[in-house]
């Protein structure tokens, strides 16, 4: 059974930084495309950043240049480094793992950007 466990969320002031982590267990991490999504209250869940099994990355326009997604296959972990955080980045952040028709989600971690 594949499990994703996120960590690293919290409260940060505007302009600050956070790093989210997501550890995958129960399968071969290196085979999966990984992604981070976020969902603000009363809004849909949107893609933030993605990284393929070959470490190719894509970002939403709203975070390009501020966020960096990376993966460590030796640790079965994907990261999201978030810099220059803005209040509009406040949301629950979800980790996603995808391989062919298999798709898995973490439980989510809250990120709040506020002074």
N, C-alpha and C positions, 0 to 999 in steps of 0.2 A: 504494500500500500504506500503510495507516494504521499509524503507530507511536506508541507512548506511552513517554516516557522520564521516570522519576521521579527525584527528588533530594531531599536534605535530611534523610535519616534519620541516626541516630547514637545515641550514649549520652548520657543526660541524667539528672540527679538528680531524685528525687521533688519535685514542686512546680515544676519547671522548664518551659521552653517549647521547642518546635521548630516550624519551618514546612516542610511538605512542598510540593514543586512537581511538576507533571506537565505536560510539554509534548507537544502532539499535532502530528504532521506527516502530510502525505499526504492531507488532506481539509479540509473547511470546518469548523473548530472550532466556530464559533458555532451550528451546527445540532445539535450533540450535547448530550445530557444527560450530565453527568459525575458520577462518584462515587468515593468512597474506601471500600475494604473493608480488613479486616485479618484475619490468620490467625495465631493463637498455636499453638505446638507441640501436635500431637495434637488440635486443635480445628478446627471447620469455619470456613470463610471467612464473615465477617459484614459486613453493611453498616454503615459508620460514619456517613457523611454523603453527601448527594446534592444536586446543583444542576441545575435544568432549563436549557434553552436560554433561558428567560425569567428566569433567576436566582432562581427559587423554590427554597428550601432545605428539607431535612429532615435530622434527626439521630436517631441511636439514643439511647435513654434514658440509656445509660451515659456519653455524651459531651456531652449537651445542656448548654449553659451554659459548657462548657470549650473546646470545639472550634468553629472557624468555617471553613466552606467558602466559597470565593469563586472568581470566574473573571475573567480578563482576555482578552477576545476579540481585542484588538489584539496580544497576545503569544501567542495560542493556548495558554494555560496556565491550569490550575486549581490552586488552593492549598488546603492544609489547615493552618490555624493551630491549634496544639495548646498549650493553657495548662494550668497546674495538673496536670501529668502525674502519673500514678500507676503503681506497678509493674504493675498489671493492664492497663495500656495497652501493655505490651510485646508486640510482634507484628511480622510482616512486613506492611507496608501496600502495598496494590495500588491503582493507578489504573484506572478503568474508563470507557470511552466507549461510549455506546449511541445508536443512531439507527435507528428502525423495527426491522428484523430483524438489523441489524448490531451486533455487540458485540465490543469489543476490550479487551485487558488489557495493562498494563505488566508489567515484570519483577519489580517489588516492591522495596521499600526497608525495611531493618531499623530498627526503633525499639526501643531498650532503655532502660527506666526503672529505674535501680538506684542505690543509694548505695554 
